[in-house]
Amino acid sequence: MFKVFKEFMDKEGPGPLALPWNYRMLEAGQLTDKAFDPLWTGQAGPDQVIASSIGQHQTFLDLPRPGK
């Protein structure tokens, strides 16, 4: 496993870190966890969960950066 990981890191690396423009990465994860909870509990299917989470996530992404 180490050899495979080392080769990946040497050749490609992990790439740039994807952060939301407003830098609220921790909050983004919490929002996603909450929005996708119905999927994990079997209360809704993937299409329903994704469709209902798009607006929530866009509203979140539109928030200003902290301190602004």
N, C-alpha and C positions, 0 to 999 in steps of 0.2 A: 504494500500500500504506500509506503514511504517513497519508493522509487517512482511510482505513477504520479504521486503528488509533486515530487521534486521536478520531474520532467515537465509537468504542466506549468509549474511556476517559472521554470527556466525558459520555456518556449513562449508561453502565452501570458502568464500572469493573470491576476484576477480581474483586470480591467478597472475602469474608474468606478468609484463608489456612487451609487445612485441615491441622491438625496432630493427630497422635495425642495422646491424653490424657497419655501418659507422655513427651511431647516428644522421642521418639527417631526423628525424621524420617529422618535419614541411615541409621540401622539398618533402618528400615522399607523404604526403597528397596533396600537391599542384600538383604534377605530376599525381596522381591518379584522382584528380578532372578534370584536363585537358584531360587526356586520356579517361575518361568515359563520357565526355561532349557529344559526338555524340550519346551515348545511351540515355541520358536524353532528348536530343532534337529530338529524333526519326530519326536521320540521318543514324543510323547503329543499327544492332541487337546485342544482348549480345555476341554471338559467334564471330562476327567480332571484336567487341571492345576488348574482352578479348585476342583474338589472336594477335591483333595489339599492345596491351599494354605490352605483355610479354617481348619483346625485349627492350622496353623503360625502363621497371622496372628493368630488369637485368642489363642494362647499368648503371642505377642509383645505384643499390645495389653494383656494382663493384667500385664505386667511393671511394676514400680513406676517412678516417675520417678527420674532419676539423683539420687543424694544422699539418697534416702529409705530 
